[in-house]
Structure formats: C-alpha cells, structure tokens
C-alpha cells in the first residue's frame, strides 16, 4: 500500500509539475507573440507616423550632426527654452508656453542631439559640449546673444555652466524646476547596465503603446496644446530612447560635478520656479529633505537669487503658463533697471 501511495503521489507531482511548465510555456509564448506584434507595429505603423511629421522649425548644422531650432515671435528679447531629460519632442512640449511668451518676446526652443528632430552625435555628453552646441545652434539659426535662458530640469545645470563661462551672453536665467548644482552623488553603476532595457522596450513597441494608452489628451487640450501637438508628442515618445539620450542619462551626475565648482556670476539675474510637488515630496535618493535640497541650490547661486513655488508637478510649465510669463516680465524689467 505504501509503495502504491508513493507511486500515485509521485505521479500527481509530475502531473502538477507538467501543468505548471505548460502554463509557464503558454505565458512565455503569449509574451513572445505580443512582443513580436509590438515590434512589427513599431517598425511599420508607428515608424510610418513618425516619418510623416515635419520639423516645426529650422534644421541647422552643428559639429558632426544637425539640430532642430524652433522659434516664435519677434520681440526684442530672445528667450531660449531648453528641455529636460527624456522629453521626446520639446518643440511641441513647450508649444503653449512658447505661444504665450511670443506675444512679447522672441522665443526659441533648442532640441539637443538625440532629441526631437535633431540627429544623434558621437561627441561625449558633457556640460561644456551642451553649452557649445546650444551656442552654435542658436548662432546658425540666426539668433544673437544675449539670451534669456529658460531651462527645465537638467538643462538648468547647462545654463549655469553657460552663464559661468559666457556671462555677457546670458541676460538672465529663469529655471523651471531645475536640477540643483549644490548636491552631487555618483551615479550607481547598475544604472548604466539597466538603461539599454529601455531601448529593447522601445524596439518592441511597448513605449509607443503605453504613450497612446496613458496620455491624458483632455488635460493637454485644456493646457493649451493643439490636437497635432498632442499626436506628435505621443508619436515621438515611442522613439525617444536614443544612444545619445542614454549617454545623457548615464552622465547626468557628472554634469552637476562639472558645473558646481564654477562660481555663478552675480551679474546674471537668476529666478527659480519650483514645483510644489518637488518641494514637498521626499526623494529617497537624496540625503536631505526636498526643502534643504532646494535652498542649498539657491544659496549656491547667490544672494541675488529669487524663487517662487507654484502648484504642479516637475513639468511645471504645463499648467503655469500665465504665471511663468508674468515672472518673466518682472525678471526682465528688473534686469534692465
């Protein structure tokens, strides 16, 4: 009886094991099929949509590639919008803010290498190279310094580097929830190894599908975006993971290190718009409170710095257009007194 029981028990375990393996095999097969279908969609349908979109502005030669520079308005002051990391199509992402600011000023969005309509580059990603590429792109597009730099996120780091190196070319900086240059921590080595996963997800159409499913079109329309801009933003989101962008992400900590030891010039007015979400939400990667993080940055800039906390997320320009325009006018009025 015992042997019979053990034999039956073993058979049941084998059947159960086979059933589990069969289910696992089915799941793997389904995932593989979905990935194959997504890859085909990415290479055909989504790629086709991408190729139909024409540049919003000028394509200019810079170093070993080309950069896209989009402008609106013809005011006396030239405001230069510089994008945060990972934004697929900055020229569309900044569009509502550009329209508002262009009522009084000339407004220019510069798309870095590997972003939007710009090509990729073989040049290393450093703060110095970003600054030189911004200067060259603006000059090639016909714009002359001094500029009012309006950077978002990591671009604030490049803007500070720009002002430190070429203070006469920067009339003022209005940072939009900019990255602090008062805190440096080396990028964990594991980050560089997992970044290529994003490129694989892009190739399988995963990012394109997520962008289409999660974008709140109604909210974007209420924030002043057009139907075309929303469609273009969604399409470019599915192709935003380039080798140049991955290098930018991997070196983001080093940009801070390259900039933080450069004294910020007192001659350049600096205003920082901080999102309430950023100011109040603890960040586990920081060894300080979010308030300390912000105020250490303000102290580094100098006594002449000003700031304001506005309602909204890190993408503070999406729902604070009128406030940012008002702050810009006040900043420029004070700068010219």
TIFI-124413 format. One line per field, with one value per residue (C-alpha): residue number from 1; residue in one letter; chain; x, y, z. Coordinates in Angstrom, 3 decimals, padded with zeros to 6 digits, always signed. Example, Ala and Ser with C-alpha at 12.3 -4.5 7.8 and 13.67 -1.06 7.14 Angstrom:
2
resi <- (1/2)
resn <- (a/s)
chain <- (A/A)
x <- (+012.300/+013.670)
y <- (-004.500/-001.060)
z <- (+007.800/+007.140)
END
This chain:
337
resi <- (1/2/3/4/5/6/7/8/9/10/11/12/13/14/15/16/17/18/19/20/21/22/23/24/25/26/27/28/29/30/31/32/33/34/35/36/37/38/39/40/41/42/43/44/45/46/47/48/49/50/51/52/53/54/55/56/57/58/59/60/61/62/63/64/65/66/67/68/69/70/71/72/73/74/75/76/77/78/79/80/81/82/83/84/85/86/87/88/89/90/91/92/93/94/95/96/97/98/99/100/101/102/103/104/105/106/107/108/109/110/111/112/113/114/115/116/117/118/119/120/121/122/123/124/125/126/127/128/129/130/131/132/133/134/135/136/137/138/139/140/141/142/143/144/145/146/147/148/149/150/151/152/153/154/155/156/157/158/159/160/161/162/163/164/165/166/167/168/169/170/171/172/173/174/175/176/177/178/179/180/181/182/183/184/185/186/187/188/189/190/191/192/193/194/195/196/197/198/199/200/201/202/203/204/205/206/207/208/209/210/211/212/213/214/215/216/217/218/219/220/221/222/223/224/225/226/227/228/229/230/231/232/233/234/235/236/237/238/239/240/241/242/243/244/245/246/247/248/249/250/251/252/253/254/255/256/257/258/259/260/261/262/263/264/265/266/267/268/269/270/271/272/273/274/275/276/277/278/279/280/281/282/283/284/285/286/287/288/289/290/291/292/293/294/295/296/297/298/299/300/301/302/303/304/305/306/307/308/309/310/311/312/313/314/315/316/317/318/319/320/321/322/323/324/325/326/327/328/329/330/331/332/333/334/335/336/337)
resn <- (x/x/x/x/x/x/x/x/x/x/x/x/x/x/x/x/x/x/x/x/x/x/x/x/x/x/x/x/x/x/x/x/x/x/x/x/x/x/x/x/x/x/x/x/x/x/x/x/x/x/x/x/x/x/x/x/x/x/x/x/x/x/x/x/x/x/x/x/x/x/x/x/x/x/x/x/x/x/x/x/x/x/x/x/x/x/x/x/x/x/x/x/x/x/x/x/x/x/x/x/x/x/x/x/x/x/x/x/x/x/x/x/x/x/x/x/x/x/x/x/x/x/x/x/x/x/x/x/x/x/x/x/x/x/x/x/x/x/x/x/x/x/x/x/x/x/x/x/x/x/x/x/x/x/x/x/x/x/x/x/x/x/x/x/x/x/x/x/x/x/x/x/x/x/x/x/x/x/x/x/x/x/x/x/x/x/x/x/x/x/x/x/x/x/x/x/x/x/x/x/x/x/x/x/x/x/x/x/x/x/x/x/x/x/x/x/x/x/x/x/x/x/x/x/x/x/x/x/x/x/x/x/x/x/x/x/x/x/x/x/x/x/x/x/x/x/x/x/x/x/x/x/x/x/x/x/x/x/x/x/x/x/x/x/x/x/x/x/x/x/x/x/x/x/x/x/x/x/x/x/x/x/x/x/x/x/x/x/x/x/x/x/x/x/x/x/x/x/x/x/x/x/x/x/x/x/x/x/x/x/x/x/x/x/x/x/x/x/x/x/x/x/x/x/x/x/x/x/x/x/x/x/x/x/x/x/x)
chain <- (A/A/A/A/A/A/A/A/A/A/A/A/A/A/A/A/A/A/A/A/A/A/A/A/A/A/A/A/A/A/A/A/A/A/A/A/A/A/A/A/A/A/A/A/A/A/A/A/A/A/A/A/A/A/A/A/A/A/A/A/A/A/A/A/A/A/A/A/A/A/A/A/A/A/A/A/A/A/A/A/A/A/A/A/A/A/A/A/A/A/A/A/A/A/A/A/A/A/A/A/A/A/A/A/A/A/A/A/A/A/A/A/A/A/A/A/A/A/A/A/A/A/A/A/A/A/A/A/A/A/A/A/A/A/A/A/A/A/A/A/A/A/A/A/A/A/A/A/A/A/A/A/A/A/A/A/A/A/A/A/A/A/A/A/A/A/A/A/A/A/A/A/A/A/A/A/A/A/A/A/A/A/A/A/A/A/A/A/A/A/A/A/A/A/A/A/A/A/A/A/A/A/A/A/A/A/A/A/A/A/A/A/A/A/A/A/A/A/A/A/A/A/A/A/A/A/A/A/A/A/A/A/A/A/A/A/A/A/A/A/A/A/A/A/A/A/A/A/A/A/A/A/A/A/A/A/A/A/A/A/A/A/A/A/A/A/A/A/A/A/A/A/A/A/A/A/A/A/A/A/A/A/A/A/A/A/A/A/A/A/A/A/A/A/A/A/A/A/A/A/A/A/A/A/A/A/A/A/A/A/A/A/A/A/A/A/A/A/A/A/A/A/A/A/A/A/A/A/A/A/A/A/A/A/A/A/A)
x <- (+000.000/+002.792/+004.577/+001.303/+000.622/+004.135/+003.843/+000.494/+001.881/+004.880/+002.611/+000.472/+003.556/+004.764/+001.359/+001.307/+004.836/+003.978/+000.871/+002.908/+005.512/+002.773/+001.179/+004.610/+005.297/+001.966/+002.656/+006.132/+004.690/+001.982/+004.553/+006.800/+003.891/+002.866/+006.458/+006.706/+003.444/+004.592/+007.901/+006.131/+003.813/+006.819/+008.708/+005.710/+002.707/+004.402/+007.519/+005.312/+003.532/+006.896/+008.211/+005.134/+005.859/+007.803/+010.187/+008.494/+011.477/+014.998/+017.466/+020.991/+024.449/+026.218/+029.502/+029.016/+025.234/+022.171/+019.999/+016.407/+015.697/+012.073/+011.066/+008.002/+007.536/+009.812/+010.247/+013.397/+014.360/+015.290/+014.121/+015.722/+013.776/+015.946/+014.317/+014.522/+015.869/+013.748/+011.267/+010.643/+009.632/+010.498/+009.321/+005.774/+006.102/+006.943/+004.445/+001.750/+004.396/+006.095/+002.839/+002.283/+005.829/+005.961/+003.256/+006.044/+009.327/+011.218/+011.062/+013.329/+013.344/+016.614/+016.389/+019.590/+021.310/+019.346/+016.113/+013.120/+014.049/+017.780/+020.238/+022.498/+026.151/+029.400/+030.652/+030.781/+027.928/+029.422/+028.147/+030.739/+029.641/+025.966/+026.734/+028.817/+026.114/+023.422/+025.554/+026.319/+022.721/+021.374/+024.020/+023.451/+019.706/+020.309/+019.835/+022.236/+023.187/+022.473/+019.797/+017.312/+017.793/+014.704/+015.829/+013.777/+015.207/+018.763/+019.089/+019.439/+022.830/+023.932/+022.507/+024.587/+027.666/+026.796/+026.451/+029.685/+031.646/+029.939/+028.230/+027.897/+025.821/+023.260/+020.894/+019.073/+018.111/+014.602/+014.892/+011.814/+012.119/+015.807/+018.237/+020.374/+024.089/+024.744/+024.376/+026.477/+026.322/+027.927/+025.511/+025.115/+026.972/+023.909/+022.004/+024.329/+023.714/+019.913/+019.470/+019.636/+016.472/+014.555/+015.859/+014.634/+011.211/+011.139/+012.015/+009.123/+006.658/+005.999/+006.743/+004.642/+001.657/+001.998/+002.204/-001.011/-002.855/-001.766/-001.699/-004.459/-005.455/-008.292/-005.927/-003.375/-006.042/-007.119/-003.451/-003.331/-001.892/-003.305/-004.514/-001.484/+000.987/-000.545/-000.421/+003.211/+004.215/+002.701/+004.385/+007.827/+007.536/+007.760/+011.092/+012.713/+015.252/+018.363/+022.003/+022.687/+019.857/+021.084/+024.532/+022.961/+021.109/+024.206/+026.313/+023.713/+025.527/+028.772/+027.123/+026.482/+030.064/+031.378/+029.254/+029.066/+032.603/+032.105/+031.041/+027.753/+028.186/+026.442/+025.838/+023.331/+019.819/+018.507/+014.922/+013.910/+010.360/+009.915/+007.002/+005.086/+005.294/+009.095/+009.357/+007.206/+007.811/+010.704/+013.233/+014.864/+017.909/+018.658/+020.322/+018.295/+014.765/+013.443/+013.373/+017.067/+017.868/+016.227/+017.607/+021.166/+020.855/+019.561/+022.439/+024.942/+023.597/+024.000/+022.181/+020.644/+018.612/+014.813/+012.312/+008.629/+006.817/+003.954/+001.280/+002.095/+004.394/+008.003/+006.669/+005.735/+005.396/+002.434/-000.091/+001.543/+001.930/+000.441/+002.438/+005.701/+005.028/+004.384/+007.555/+009.495/+008.263/+009.176/+012.593/+013.434/+012.128/+014.397/+017.344/+017.141/+016.849)
y <- (+000.000/+002.357/+001.843/+002.350/+005.576/+006.867/+005.997/+007.803/+010.776/+010.935/+010.746/+013.594/+015.713/+015.007/+015.924/+019.101/+019.931/+019.346/+021.503/+024.346/+024.057/+024.050/+027.180/+028.841/+027.886/+029.351/+032.605/+032.864/+032.132/+034.779/+037.356/+036.452/+036.809/+040.171/+041.402/+040.266/+042.013/+045.130/+045.078/+044.851/+047.731/+049.800/+049.203/+049.808/+051.727/+053.838/+054.424/+055.484/+058.048/+059.370/+059.856/+061.875/+064.588/+067.548/+069.698/+072.673/+074.976/+075.088/+072.217/+073.617/+072.048/+071.644/+069.731/+066.218/+066.389/+068.564/+070.249/+071.457/+075.048/+076.198/+079.822/+082.028/+085.777/+088.683/+090.596/+092.426/+089.878/+086.320/+083.656/+080.242/+077.233/+074.215/+070.817/+068.379/+064.879/+062.303/+064.699/+063.211/+066.359/+069.583/+071.854/+070.530/+070.052/+073.749/+074.974/+076.521/+078.342/+079.479/+080.920/+082.894/+084.238/+085.066/+087.695/+089.991/+088.221/+086.097/+082.548/+079.721/+076.025/+074.173/+070.397/+068.688/+065.952/+062.704/+064.573/+065.510/+066.289/+066.576/+063.905/+061.954/+062.776/+060.977/+063.814/+062.994/+064.294/+066.942/+070.266/+072.048/+070.309/+071.002/+074.692/+074.904/+073.072/+075.459/+078.475/+077.096/+076.056/+079.498/+081.299/+079.061/+079.711/+083.478/+084.421/+086.683/+086.922/+087.976/+085.377/+084.835/+081.142/+079.271/+075.722/+072.849/+070.224/+069.068/+071.948/+074.304/+072.711/+073.526/+077.043/+077.707/+076.415/+078.708/+081.760/+080.976/+080.649/+083.366/+085.807/+088.527/+086.173/+085.462/+088.287/+086.211/+082.653/+081.577/+077.969/+075.743/+073.253/+072.960/+070.345/+071.549/+072.075/+072.110/+068.345/+065.708/+061.964/+059.487/+057.614/+053.991/+051.666/+049.438/+052.288/+052.186/+048.456/+048.604/+051.620/+049.503/+047.710/+050.848/+050.587/+046.983/+048.061/+050.728/+048.243/+046.003/+048.901/+048.832/+052.528/+053.557/+051.559/+052.939/+056.513/+056.045/+054.436/+056.716/+060.203/+062.399/+064.208/+066.107/+067.555/+068.535/+070.277/+072.250/+073.257/+074.815/+072.065/+071.503/+068.126/+067.908/+068.708/+066.029/+063.480/+064.373/+064.210/+060.729/+059.515/+060.857/+059.392/+055.948/+056.795/+058.927/+056.345/+057.107/+056.272/+059.968/+060.208/+057.094/+058.662/+061.856/+059.923/+057.908/+061.077/+063.300/+063.253/+064.241/+067.315/+068.550/+067.823/+069.731/+072.770/+073.018/+074.335/+077.195/+080.350/+081.683/+085.292/+087.943/+089.941/+087.361/+087.576/+084.167/+083.196/+079.642/+078.384/+075.352/+072.960/+072.342/+068.593/+068.720/+070.988/+068.818/+065.226/+063.378/+061.775/+058.571/+059.245/+062.443/+062.545/+065.597/+066.954/+068.328/+071.774/+071.554/+070.379/+073.474/+076.011/+074.711/+075.292/+078.821/+079.561/+078.333/+080.728/+083.704/+086.393/+087.871/+084.705/+084.774/+081.946/+081.078/+077.817/+077.061/+074.367/+071.497/+068.607/+068.616/+069.631/+072.960/+074.757/+072.597/+074.323/+077.592/+079.428/+082.756/+082.760/+081.993/+084.730/+087.215/+086.190/+086.568/+090.130/+091.108/+089.459/+091.290/+094.603/+094.328/+093.167/+096.295/+098.800)
z <- (+000.000/+000.909/-002.396/-004.290/-002.367/-003.013/-006.696/-007.013/-005.097/-007.409/-010.443/-009.085/-008.505/-012.034/-013.476/-011.403/-012.499/-016.148/-015.810/-014.277/-017.014/-019.652/-018.182/-017.960/-021.565/-022.691/-020.815/-022.375/-025.827/-025.407/-024.285/-027.219/-029.661/-028.155/-028.340/-031.962/-032.825/-030.961/-032.799/-036.145/-035.177/-034.057/-037.314/-039.582/-038.232/-035.527/-037.653/-040.545/-038.370/-037.154/-040.689/-041.674/-039.080/-040.452/-038.339/-036.705/-037.294/-038.728/-039.031/-038.608/-038.895/-035.571/-035.112/-036.560/-036.850/-037.147/-034.507/-034.619/-033.572/-033.381/-032.820/-032.370/-032.092/-032.983/-029.748/-028.716/-026.049/-027.063/-024.613/-025.092/-023.833/-023.014/-022.382/-019.507/-019.951/-021.771/-023.402/-026.846/-028.734/-026.843/-029.688/-029.148/-025.388/-024.893/-027.529/-025.256/-023.222/-026.428/-027.759/-024.564/-024.291/-028.016/-027.514/-026.254/-026.959/-029.450/-028.093/-029.230/-028.334/-028.894/-029.289/-028.199/-030.170/-029.900/-029.119/-031.265/-034.863/-034.074/-035.156/-032.846/-032.208/-031.459/-029.242/-025.495/-023.343/-021.062/-019.735/-021.859/-025.060/-024.377/-023.927/-027.098/-029.057/-027.755/-028.740/-032.196/-032.913/-031.943/-033.989/-037.023/-036.775/-036.862/-033.191/-031.333/-027.663/-025.011/-024.317/-021.527/-020.754/-019.585/-018.785/-017.439/-015.075/-016.046/-018.520/-015.556/-014.989/-018.553/-018.190/-015.079/-016.891/-019.823/-017.557/-015.726/-018.974/-021.026/-018.618/-021.263/-023.436/-020.701/-019.783/-017.156/-016.216/-015.313/-014.160/-014.410/-011.535/-012.296/-011.034/-008.139/-008.692/-004.950/-004.499/-006.254/-005.876/-008.248/-010.484/-009.286/-011.668/-012.067/-013.756/-016.771/-017.159/-016.991/-019.298/-022.515/-021.326/-022.260/-025.811/-026.002/-024.712/-027.406/-030.153/-029.100/-029.310/-025.559/-025.043/-028.056/-026.790/-023.255/-024.600/-026.578/-023.666/-020.817/-022.361/-020.953/-024.146/-022.489/-019.889/-022.515/-024.610/-021.545/-021.033/-024.492/-026.676/-030.163/-031.434/-033.740/-030.952/-028.731/-031.537/-032.321/-028.649/-028.340/-031.531/-030.590/-027.091/-028.676/-030.321/-027.622/-026.406/-028.456/-027.750/-027.175/-024.635/-022.822/-022.564/-021.241/-018.526/-017.605/-017.246/-015.557/-012.206/-013.912/-015.459/-011.925/-010.871/-013.909/-013.046/-009.253/-008.756/-011.214/-009.302/-010.588/-011.807/-009.709/-012.880/-014.188/-012.622/-011.589/-010.805/-009.928/-010.315/-008.055/-008.341/-005.122/-005.750/-005.996/-002.960/-000.706/-001.873/-000.163/-002.517/-001.260/-003.417/-001.504/+001.902/+002.866/+002.806/-000.500/+001.107/+002.039/-001.484/-002.984/-000.528/-000.822/-004.566/-004.056/-001.680/-004.256/-006.880/-004.548/-002.624/-005.761/-006.493/-006.307/-006.343/-006.247/-005.521/-007.915/-007.906/-010.208/-010.977/-012.166/-015.610/-014.087/-017.431/-018.471/-016.206/-015.104/-018.390/-017.274/-014.014/-015.819/-018.370/-015.550/-013.714/-016.974/-017.479/-013.889/-014.176/-017.398/-016.045/-013.001/-015.115/-017.248/-014.406)
END
